Amino acid sequence: MQKYKAILMAVGIIFVVFIVAFFGTDIVMKIIVGHRNEVIVPDLIDMDFAVARKECKENKLYLEQKELVHNDEIEKGKIISQNPNPDIMTKKHRTISVVVSNGPEMVRIPYLDNLRVVEAKLKLENAGLTLGEKIYRYSEEVVKGKVIYSQPMADELIPKRSAVNVVVSLGKYSTSSSSNDKWKNLLDNSDE
């Protein structure tokens, strides 16, 4: 019986020594090698995506575009945010996820020709735009008080929430002295 206890005790001690040696060596190796296997996460915010990819490659990191979002303030192709955050230690070959700006959301200018100013304003608002300056011109073709054309022109793409100017008809040119009164009356009632 003593013999079995001694053998069992020896096997137990060998097992404990093996476990301690195995995990101890692993921990010591991680401490020794681990520092050489880590890098500082670079600050990629407001950096062009192609430049950020090169920066990550130099640091032995991977770059992944997680999302592409419209942003009025940040130029198209620039990085808005990143995960993990900059200036922390991380393992080499880790993937950094970024959100990239697609620039401002672009909308198409609707056709405003021959609309009253109020109708043009409503159509612009429905498209996500605003009515800018009203410029008055005489027109042989367009009735007084209606839009001749927009500036920029219809069907062009511009950033959402931009102002669109309209050129409004004063009607046919008249040389009569009462035309000055018509001009004043039109300006006073231009938003009708």
Secondary structure, 3 states (H helix, E strand, C coil): CHHHHHHHHHHHHHHHHHHHHHHHHHHHHHHHHHHHHEEECCCCCCCEHHHHHHHHHHCCCEEEEEEEECCCCCCCCEEEEEECCCCCEEECCCEEEEEEECCCCEEECCCCCCCEHHHHHHHHHHCCCEEEEEEEECCCCCCCCEEEEEECCCCCEEECCCEEEEEEECCCCCCCCCHHHHHHHHHHCCCC
